[in-house]
Amino acid sequence: MESLTALAINTIGPVVDKLESLSWIGVSSHIVKYAPLDDKVAELATTMAMDVTLIKYTIAMFAVYPFSIVLYNLPGKTAKHLFSFLVGFALVQWIFGPDWIHTFITGLGTYLICALLPSKIQGTVGFYFVMGYMVGAHIYRMYISYMSGIFDFTGTQMVLTMKLTSFAYNMYDGTADKKNVFPEKPHEDKKLAKVYQDRARFAITKLPNPIEFFGYVYCFTCILAGPAFEYKDYERAIDGTAYRTDKGEMRKPATLFAGLQRLLVGVICLVLYMKLGAIFPVKMLYDKNWIATLPYYERYGRLMVAMLTERFKFYFAWKIAEGACIVAGFGFEGYTADGKEKGWKGVENIDVIGFETATNVQSISRHWNKRTQGWLERYTYHRSGRSLFATYFISALWHGLYPGFFIMFMTIPLMTNVERLVKAKINPLFVPGFDGYDMKTYPKGALGSIYWFLCWLCTMAFMNYVVQVFSMGSLENSLTALSGHHYIPHIALAVIYVVLSLFPTPKKAKSA
């Protein structure tokens, strides 16, 4: 291990030195500065023992709300695109300083790829360029500040990675692959038809001008913590077509109340995280003394609470950002046939209740970080022959290169396959008639309720055990935490998979 570490350092070191010699580009282009405010933030960071960048980031999450009101009420598309860009640009510069340049490099690079390269390779080249830059940023961060916990530009870069890679593929779908995306005759394969219908919703048939593109890239409501919605969704909100009724009438919905609801939920989650985080810190889960002194059942109970507390941190950021997006008019789902508003779930990143009551991995994935799940499904899963391994591998790369990420994401496919076997071979015995999706088909009664509760308990117990390493980073911390449980859940998953693979599939009841 030491020799591998030395090899990595000797290989990466010269590259980092070369990149550091180019840092003058970011420094010289950093123009948004306000010393009095920066001094106040620095004092606050010292008082609270927090990172200055994190303090700025948190302030900005709340500060964008007034700007969202202005954006929604500005007249004219060009004014809105320009305002979206300028506010987002200023925020990124103020928060990240010289590191803002990474957002511009990847944004400009993507635009040039879509403007200059043949349309048939734009999606692939764009994906590898932006994803490669993201991986490089993770490597750089690990090299200069391994396990330091320093808050930097990589979180925002992750959001941009989703937006830019999807943009490149949307350009490919709307140009090089338009015969499949907009077919003259419907596709005979229903699954394939559904995939192409989804692509048709977001396909871009003409390259936007630079103001429109960078208005999307730097859109201030979502550049910090997401949600990373598609360019077409951004465009429809900006030009107002998202607010048309079935009769073609333009009717702008009220946004403030719905947005402030999300803001309130976010603030509540922040308070819960700050209160419970001090009592159930993640670091206790890999503390050897803590592991040695507490009984197993108590440690597992504390693990469950600690992971719930850790989720509150994400709920806070996502709900605050969701609210800002809604106030600005993004995420509107349209009107029903009788003219009623459908809602604002187009920018929802987390369904808190749906996640916390999920009884299987599929439901958890659908409710957690929904924009990222959609991105992975559209631009990795369906473009890699529906490969779960490729999808979770890209997800791990996108999150970072710490071993904890890969341990988690490479375990989830095992959980998913076990779940599929349970759905096929166990569900028919206890909840016959349930199709695995529509709760209206779920049988009522005591047996169904007990089975639902056991599925929920097992799902949460396994999931919390697996995802704990996500917040631990290093291999040492991750293995210490997992070995504290003697790898029992891992072993149980493997055993269940083997047993259920040998278990006969119940025959479907013949319809009368």
N, C-alpha and C positions, 0 to 999 in steps of 0.2 A: 504493500500500500504506500509506504514512504517513497519507494522508487517511482511509482506511478505519479505521485504528487510532485516529486522533483522534476519528472519529465514534463508534466503539464505546465509547471511554473517556467521551466526553461524554454518551452515552446511558446507559451502565451506572452511571457514577459516582453520580448522584443516587439511583438505586435502592439501591445499596450503602450510601450514607449513611443512607438511611431504615431499612434493615435493621439497620445498626449501632446505630441509636437504640433498637432493640428487644432488644439483646443482654442487657439487664438481666433478661429472662425466663430465659435460660439460666443467668446468673450466680446469680440468687436461688434457682433450683431445683437448683443443684449442691450436694448435701448429703453426698456420699460423699467424705470427705477424711481423710487420715491423714498429718499433717505429718512424723513421723519416717521413715516409709517413703518419702514423696515426696522428702525431703532425700537419702536414700540413693540413690534412683534418679537424682536430678539429678547427684549426684557421679559415679555410674557413667557417665551420659551424657556428662559432661564428659571423663572419662578416656578413653572410647572414641570421642569425637568423633562421637557419634550423637545423633539427635533424642530428646528425653525421651519423647515420645508413642510413638515406635517401640520404645523400650526397654520401656515399660509394656506395650505390645501383645505383644511377644515373651514377656515374663514371664507374661502372662496365658494365652498359648497353652499353656504347660506347666502353669500353676497350676490349670487347669480339670479336670485328670485326677482328683484326689481328689474334687472335687465331682461328677464323672460317676459315680463309684462310689456316692456317697451317693444321687444321683438314681435310679439303677437299683434300689437296695434299699429306697427309701422305700415305706411301705405307703399305699395310697389314691391315687386320681387327683388329688383336689384338692390334697393335700400336694405331689404331684409338679409340678403346674402352678404352684403358688405358689413352690416352691423354684426351678424353672426361671426364673421371672420375676425373683425377688429377686436371685439370683446374677448373671444377665445384666445386670440394671439396675445393680447395684453395679459390675460390671466396666466397663460403658460410661461410667458417671459417673467412675470413677477414671481411666480411660485418656484420655477426651476432654474432661473437665471440662465447662464450660458448653455445649460443642458437642453434648453428649448430647441436648439438646432436639430436635434434628432427627429422631432416631429416634422420639421420642414424638409429635411433630407428625404425621409421616407414618403412624405406627401408629394413632393416635387418628383421624386423618382417614379412613383406610381403613375403620375400624370403623364410623364414623358414616355413611359412604357406603353400606355394606352394611346398616346398621340402618334408615336413613331414606329412601333413594332407591328408586324402583321397581326391581324385580329385573331388568327387561329392560335397564337402562342401567348397572347396578352394575359390570359387568366393564369396559366402555369408559371410564366416568368414573373408576373406580379406577385403571385403567392410565394414563390421561392425567394424573391428579393426581399419582401417585407418580413416574411417569417425568418429568413436568414439574418436579417438585421436585428430582429427581436432576440434570437438566440445569441447573437454576438453581444447584445446589450446585457443579457443575463450572465454571459461568461465574464464580461468586463466587470460587472458588479461583484461577482463572486471573487474575482481576482483582487480587486482593490479593497473590498470590505466584507470578507467572508463571515457570515453569521453575525454581522454587526447590528442588523435590524434597522439600518439607516434607511430613511424614506427618501426615494429619489424618483427620477422620471420614468422608470420602467413600468409603473402601474398605468400611467397615461399612455405609454407606448403600446401596452397590451390592448387597450381599447382601440387605438389607431390601427393596430395590426388586424383586428377584426374588420374595421371599416374599410381599410385600403385593399385587403385581399378580396373581400366581397365585391368591392367596386370593380376590381380588375376582372373577376369572373363574370360580373354582371355585364361588363362591356363585351366579353367574349360571347356570352349567351345572346346578347342582342344584335350581334353582328355575324361572327363566324358560324355560330350554331343556330341561327335564327330559323332555319328550316325545321329543326327539331323542336325548338322552343315555341315557334308559332306555326304548327303544322297545318297543311290544307285539310288533312283528314285526321281524326283523333287517333292516338296511339292505341293499338289493340291490347297491349300489355297494360293492365290497370295500374300496377305499381309504377311503371315507367311513366304513364300518362300523368299520374299525380306528381311525380318529381318534376316533369316539364311544366306542368301548370304552376307549380311553385316558382320555378325559374322565370316563367313569363311575367309574374307579378313584379319582379325586381330587375328584369332585363333592361339594359340601357342601349338604345339604338343609335344615339348620337352623343359624342363626347361633349360634356358641359364646358362652358367657358371657364377660365381660371377663377373668376370671382365666385361663380356658382360652386366650383369644385372645392375651393379653399373655405368657402362658407360652410360647406358640409364637413370638411376635415377638422376645422377649428370650432365647430358649433359648440358654444360655451356651456350649453345645458348638459352635454354628455361627454365632453372630452376628458373630464377628470376621472369619473367613476362609471362611465357608461350611462345608460344602455347604448350599445353600439347598434343602432338601427340602420336599415339599408338606405342607400342614396335616394331611391324612389320614394320612400316614406318621408324623407326630409324634403324632397322636391314638392310632393303633394301638399305638405303642410305649408310650405313657403308660398306656393302659388294659389293655395286655397282650394284646390280640387278635392282635397280630403274632406271638405265640409259640404259637398254637394249632396242633395237628397236624390232619391230615385227619379224625381221629376225634373232634375237638373237645376234646382234652385240652390243658390249659394247661401248657406245659413251658418254663420260662425257660432259655435257653442261657447257657453261660459266655461272658463278654464280655472279660475282662481280657487273656487271652493274645492274642486277635486284635487288640485295641486297641493293646497294647504293641508288636506287630509293626509296625504303621503308625508308631508313635512312633519306633521304631528307624530305619526307612527315612527318616523326616523328618529325624532328627538327622544321618544320613549325608549326605543331600542338602544340609543346612545347612553341614556341614564342607566338602564339595566346592565349594559356592558361594563360601565365604569364601576357600578356597585358590586356586581357579582364577580367581575374579573379580578378584583383584589382578593376575593375569598377562594375562588377556584381558578387559579392561574394555570395555563397550559404547561408551564415548566415543571409543575409538581408531578406531572405524568411520567417524566423521565428522570425524576429525582430518585437515586438509588436508595437513599435513607427512607424516603416516603414509601417506596415500594416494599422495603424490607419490614417496615413497622406496622403497616395496616393490613387487615385481613382482605382476602381477594374480593369478597362481595362488596365491601365498603369502597375499595379502590375502583371497582367497576361502576358503582353508583356515582362516585365523584367524577369519573370519566364522562358519564352521560351528561352531568350538569356542566362540566367544564366545556364540553363541545357545544352544548346549547348556548353557553355564555359567549363562546368564540363566534358563533353564528350571529349573535346580536350585533357584532361589529360590522359584518357584511350587510345585515338588514338595515342598519343605520345609513351607510353610504348609498346603498341602492335605492332606498325609499326617498332619501333627500334628493338624489339625482332624478328619480322618476317624477317627483313633484315639480321640480324645476322644468323638466321637459313638458309636462302637461300644461303648466302655466304659459309656456311659450307656444302651445298649440300642437305639440307633437304627440303621436300615439292615439289619435282619435280613430275609433273603429267604424265610424259612419253612422248612418241612420237606418232604422228598420223600415219596412214597406209602409207602415203607418206614420212614419216621421219621428219616431222616438229615438233618442240617443242610445247607441249600443254600449258605449263606455270608453275607457282610456287604456285598455290593456295592451295596446300596440307598443308601449315602452316599458311594460312591466318586466322587471328583471327577477323578481322573487315573489312567489305566492307563499307567504309565511305559513298560513294555516294549511295549505295544501302540502307543503313540505313536511311540516311537523306531524301531520297525521298520515303520511304516506305509508303504505303497507308493502311496497316493493321498490326495487332499484329504479325501475322505469318511471314510476311516479316521482321519485326523488329527483331524477334527472330532468323531468319535464317541469318541475316547479322551482328548481334551484338554478340561479344564474341563467335564466331562460334565453337571453340574447346570445350568450356564449354557446348554449346547447344548440340553438338554431344555426349558428355559424358553423359549428362542428358538423352538424347533420348535413347542411347544404353544401359545404365546401370541402369536406373531408370524407365523411361516411358515404355519401352518394357518388362521390367522384373517385373512390378507391375500391369500388366493387363491394360496398357495404361491409368493409372490414372494421370490426370492433377494435382490433389491435392497432391498426393505423390511426383510428379516431382517437383512442385514449393516449396513444403515443404522441400525437400532435398536441393533444390537450396538455400533456405533461410538459412538453417542450415549451409551449406557450406560457405556462405558469412559471417555469424556471427550470434550472438544472440541478437543484438540490435533490439528493437521493430520496428524501421524504415524498416528493411529488411523484416520482416514478414508482415507489413502493405502493403508494395509494392507487394511482391510475392503472397499474398493471395487475392489481388485485380485483378491481371492480369488474373486469370481464369475467372472472371466475364467479363472482357474486351474480352477475347477469345470467350466466349459463345455468347456475343452480336455480335461479328464479324461473327460468324458462322450463326447466324440468319439473319444478313444483307446480307451475301453472298447467302443464300438460298432464301430469300424473297424480298429483295430490289434490288439486282444486276440485276435479270432478267427483272425488270421494266425499268431500265435505260441503262444497258449494256448487252442486250440479246446476247447470243452466247459466252460471256466470261466465260471460265472455272474456273476462279479464280486463275490460275497459269501461263499459257502461255500467254504472252503479245501479241503474234501474233493473238490470238483470240479476243483481245480487240477491240471493234468497233471504227472506226475513226470518226471524226466530232466534232462539237462544244459541243453537249450534252455529249459525252464521255469525252472530255477534262475538262469540267466543273465538271462533276461527279468525275473524278480522282482528281482534285484539292480539292474538298470538302472532299473527303475521306482522302487525305493527311493532310489537315488542322485539321480535327477532330481527326485523329489518333495522330498527334503530340501534339495537345492541351490536349487530355486526357492522353497521355503517359507522357508528361512532368509534368503534375499535379501529376500523380501517383508516378513517379520515384523520385521526389524531396526528398521524405523522406528517400531514400536510403543513401543520403549523410548527413543526419541529426542525425541518430543514436537513440537518446533518444526518449521516448514516449512523453515527454513534448514538445520538439522541433517539432516533427512530427505533433502532434495534433494542436499546435499553427499555423503551416503553413497551414494545411488542413482546420482548422476552419476559417482562414483568407479568405478562398474561400467559407465559409459557407457550405462546403462539396457538393457544387452544382454538380461537375462532378460525384461524387459517386452516388448522388441521381439520376442524369440523366441516368447513366448506368443502375441502377436498374429499373427505369421507362421504358427505352427503351427495356430492356430484357422482362419485363412483357407484354408490348404492342406488341412487335414482336412475342412473344410466342402465342398470341391470333390472330395474323395477318395470314390470309390464305396464303399458299405457292402457288405461281403462277404455273399454269400447264405448263409443257414443250411443246414447239411447236412440233407437229408431223412432222417427216421427210417425205419428198415427196417420 
